[in-house]
Amino acid sequence: MMSSAGFALAPALAIKAYESDANPLGVMCVRFTMASIGLAILRYLLARHHPWPTLRSFIEMFFLGGFLITFTSLSYFIAIDTIDTGLAIVIFYLNPVFVLIATWAIYKRKPSRSTVIALCATLFGVFISVGQIGRSDTKAFLLVVASSLTFTVYLLLMSRTLAKIDLVTASMLLNSGAALGYWLFALVAPASLSVAFPDDARGWWFIVALALFGTIFPITCSFEGIKRVGPSMVSIITTVEPIFSIAIGIAVLGESMTINRAIGAAFVVGALIALGITKSRTEAPAAHQ
């Protein structure tokens, strides 16, 4: 739950940095650079005895971070500059649907009936939530959907790569790749996407908080949670992230809670919880065989 709270806090911290005349590209460049340095220190303290990955795995992690994570996070954080964070994260949770379709198409794993019902409820909840988006926010909606699609590709590739690398090293390499990707993009970005950093100390402190509490902290909590209770239970617990995001948006950013958004979020979160419970029940018998 602390991991979900940290990831849900990240958009609010970024928006606060935007108020100091920073833009998404500038915030993300500094965020992932700071996170990379912090995770390198964490690796030295916790995992320095682990062997370094092979050159191929090293390159794969840098590709995942430098391209996929860069695009996923940049498109999402550009979108939340014009769309409420709670609504954005509800749209982003189309991701389980994309993962299901990709797994079915690529690995021929036909989903169960309960899985299909849960994901249909997720789609219905997203439809209700985004039904209030005006024409001026269509671009933001498409950016969040694109972010979710790219994150789907990232998850499918990451599941294979993580089997070869310890989690702390993988996280450090991933964030380092994302930092490199952002700085390279900043060098070639058009004038409309030029880098803008905060113009006061307040904005810089929000980026520091984003790197610590919206990146390193939730990643570390997630890894520790997986070790203690396993991935199935973690997948259930982390479905509270949309609730955290909406609550933070209301409390910190002054966003409004409409009836449509509340109903849509309830459908999304309820469907994801049902999906996680179904998954854990089907995995439990297999674990005891």
C-alpha positions in Angstrom: 0.0 0.0 0.0 2.9 2.4 0.7 4.2 1.6 -2.8 0.8 2.5 -4.3 0.6 5.6 -2.3 4.1 6.7 -3.5 3.3 6.1 -7.2 0.0 7.9 -6.7 1.8 10.8 -5.1 4.1 11.2 -8.1 1.7 13.1 -10.4 0.8 15.6 -7.7 4.5 16.3 -7.0 5.2 16.8 -10.7 2.3 19.3 -11.0 3.6 21.3 -8.1 7.0 21.5 -9.9 5.1 22.7 -13.0 3.9 25.6 -10.9 7.5 26.8 -10.7 7.6 27.1 -14.5 9.1 23.6 -15.0 7.8 21.4 -17.8 7.3 17.7 -18.0 10.6 17.1 -19.9 12.6 19.1 -17.4 11.0 17.4 -14.4 11.5 13.9 -15.8 15.1 14.5 -16.7 16.0 15.4 -13.2 13.6 12.9 -11.6 15.2 9.8 -13.2 18.7 11.2 -12.9 18.2 11.6 -9.1 16.5 8.2 -8.9 19.4 6.5 -10.7 21.9 8.0 -8.3 19.8 7.0 -5.3 19.3 3.4 -6.6 23.0 3.1 -7.3 23.7 3.9 -3.7 20.9 1.4 -2.6 22.5 -1.3 -4.8 25.9 -0.7 -3.2 24.3 -1.0 0.3 22.0 -4.0 -0.4 23.1 -5.9 -3.5 26.7 -5.2 -4.2 27.5 -8.9 -3.9 25.1 -9.8 -6.7 26.8 -10.3 -10.0 26.3 -7.8 -12.8 24.0 -9.0 -15.6 25.3 -10.1 -19.0 25.8 -7.5 -21.7 22.6 -8.6 -23.4 20.5 -8.2 -20.3 22.3 -4.9 -19.6 21.3 -3.6 -23.0 17.8 -4.9 -22.7 17.3 -3.0 -19.4 18.6 0.2 -20.9 16.3 -0.2 -23.9 13.3 -0.8 -21.6 14.2 2.3 -19.6 15.6 4.5 -22.3 12.7 4.0 -24.8 9.6 2.5 -23.3 9.7 4.0 -19.8 10.7 7.4 -21.3 7.8 7.4 -23.6 5.4 6.0 -21.0 6.2 8.5 -18.4 6.7 11.5 -20.7 3.3 11.1 -22.4 1.6 10.5 -19.1 3.1 13.6 -17.4 2.4 15.8 -20.4 -1.2 14.7 -20.2 -1.7 15.5 -16.5 -0.8 19.1 -17.3 -4.3 19.4 -18.8 -6.2 16.5 -17.3 -7.0 15.7 -13.6 -4.6 13.2 -12.1 -7.3 11.0 -10.7 -9.0 10.7 -14.1 -5.7 10.1 -15.8 -4.8 7.1 -13.6 -8.2 5.6 -14.1 -7.7 5.8 -17.9 -4.2 4.4 -17.5 -5.7 1.3 -15.8 -6.8 0.1 -19.2 -3.4 -1.5 -19.0 -4.7 -4.9 -17.7 -7.0 -5.1 -20.7 -4.1 -4.5 -23.1 -2.0 -7.1 -21.2 -4.8 -9.7 -21.5 -5.3 -9.1 -25.2 -1.5 -9.2 -25.8 -1.0 -12.4 -23.8 -3.9 -14.1 -25.6 -2.6 -13.1 -29.0 1.1 -13.8 -28.4 1.1 -16.7 -25.9 -2.3 -18.2 -26.8 -3.4 -18.1 -23.2 -7.2 -17.9 -23.3 -8.6 -15.8 -20.4 -11.2 -17.3 -18.0 -14.8 -16.1 -18.0 -14.3 -14.3 -14.6 -11.3 -12.5 -16.1 -13.2 -11.3 -19.1 -16.1 -10.1 -16.9 -13.7 -8.2 -14.6 -12.0 -6.5 -17.5 -15.3 -5.6 -19.1 -16.3 -3.9 -15.9 -12.9 -2.1 -16.0 -13.7 -0.8 -19.5 -17.2 0.2 -18.4 -15.7 2.2 -15.5 -13.2 3.9 -17.7 -16.0 4.8 -20.2 -18.0 6.4 -17.5 -15.1 8.4 -16.2 -13.9 9.7 -19.6 -17.4 10.5 -20.7 -17.0 13.9 -19.1 -13.8 14.8 -21.1 -14.3 17.8 -23.3 -13.0 18.3 -26.8 -10.1 20.3 -25.6 -8.8 17.4 -23.5 -9.0 14.7 -26.2 -5.3 15.0 -26.8 -4.6 14.3 -23.1 -6.9 11.3 -23.2 -5.0 9.9 -26.2 -1.7 10.5 -24.5 -2.7 8.5 -21.4 -4.0 5.6 -23.6 -0.7 5.7 -25.5 1.2 5.6 -22.2 -0.8 2.6 -21.1 -0.2 0.8 -24.4 3.5 1.4 -24.1 3.5 0.2 -20.5 1.9 -3.0 -21.7 4.8 -3.7 -24.0 7.2 -2.8 -21.2 5.6 -5.4 -18.8 5.6 -8.1 -21.4 9.3 -7.6 -22.1 10.3 -6.9 -18.5 8.8 -10.2 -17.2 11.4 -12.0 -19.4 14.4 -9.8 -18.5 13.8 -9.7 -14.7 14.3 -13.5 -14.6 18.0 -12.9 -15.2 18.7 -9.9 -12.9 18.1 -9.1 -9.3 15.4 -6.5 -8.7 17.6 -3.7 -7.2 20.1 -3.9 -10.1 17.3 -4.1 -12.6 15.6 -1.0 -11.1 18.9 0.9 -11.1 19.6 0.1 -14.8 16.0 0.8 -15.8 16.0 4.2 -14.2 19.5 4.9 -15.6 18.2 4.0 -19.1 15.2 6.3 -18.6 17.5 9.2 -17.5 19.7 8.7 -20.5 16.7 8.5 -22.8 15.3 11.8 -21.4 18.5 13.7 -21.8 19.0 12.4 -25.3 15.4 13.3 -26.2 16.0 16.8 -24.7 18.9 17.3 -27.1 16.9 16.6 -30.2 13.4 17.8 -29.0 11.7 20.5 -31.0 11.4 24.0 -29.5 7.8 23.3 -28.4 9.2 20.6 -26.1 12.4 22.3 -24.9 13.6 21.6 -21.4 12.4 23.9 -18.6 13.6 23.5 -15.1 12.1 25.1 -12.0 12.9 28.8 -11.5 12.9 28.6 -7.7 14.0 26.4 -4.9 10.4 25.3 -4.1 10.1 23.6 -7.5 13.5 21.8 -7.1 12.4 20.4 -3.8 9.3 19.0 -5.3 11.4 17.2 -7.9 13.7 15.9 -5.1 10.5 14.6 -3.4 9.4 13.1 -6.6 12.6 11.2 -7.0 12.6 10.0 -3.4 8.9 9.4 -2.5 7.5 9.0 -6.0 10.2 6.7 -7.5 12.8 5.2 -5.2 10.5 4.7 -2.2 7.6 3.0 -4.0 9.9 0.8 -6.0 11.7 -0.4 -2.8 8.4 -1.0 -1.0 7.1 -2.9 -4.0 10.1 -5.2 -4.0 10.0 -5.8 -0.3 6.2 -6.5 -0.5 6.7 -9.1 -3.2 9.3 -10.9 -1.1 6.9 -11.0 1.9 3.5 -11.8 0.5 4.1 -12.8 -3.1 3.1 -11.2 -6.4 -0.6 -12.3 -6.3 -1.4 -10.5 -3.0 0.7 -7.5 -4.1 -1.4 -7.3 -7.3 -4.5 -7.1 -5.2 -3.2 -4.5 -2.8 -1.9 -2.2 -5.5 -5.4 -1.8 -7.0 -5.9 0.9 -4.3 -3.6 3.2 -6.4 -6.5 4.9 -8.2 -8.2 5.7 -4.9 -5.0 7.2 -3.5 -4.5 9.2 -6.7 -8.0 10.6 -6.7 -7.7 11.4 -2.9 -4.4 13.2 -3.4 -5.7 15.1 -6.4 -8.6 16.4 -4.3 -6.6 17.1 -1.2 -3.4 18.5 -2.7 -4.4 19.9 -6.1 -8.0 21.0 -5.4 -9.5 18.6 -8.0 -13.2 17.9 -7.9 -14.9 14.5 -7.3 -17.8 14.2 -9.7 -20.4 11.5 -9.5 -19.2 10.1 -12.9 -15.7 9.9 -11.7 -16.6 8.2 -8.4 -18.7 5.6 -10.2 -16.1 5.0 -12.9 -13.3 4.7 -10.3 -15.4 2.2 -8.3 -16.0 0.0 -11.3 -12.3 0.1 -12.2 -11.0 -0.6 -8.7 -13.7 -3.2 -8.0 -13.0 -5.1 -11.2 -9.2 -5.1 -10.6 -9.7 -6.4 -7.0 -12.0 -9.1 -8.3 -9.4 -10.0 -11.0 -6.6 -10.1 -8.4 -8.6 -12.3 -6.1 -9.5 -14.7 -9.0 -5.9 -14.9 -10.0 -4.7 -15.7 -6.4 -7.3 -18.4 -6.0 -6.3 -20.1 -9.2 -2.6 -19.9 -8.4 -3.0 -21.2 -4.8 -3.9 -24.8 -5.6 -1.0 -25.0 -8.1 1.4 -23.8 -5.5 0.4 -26.6 -3.1 0.7 -29.4 -5.7 
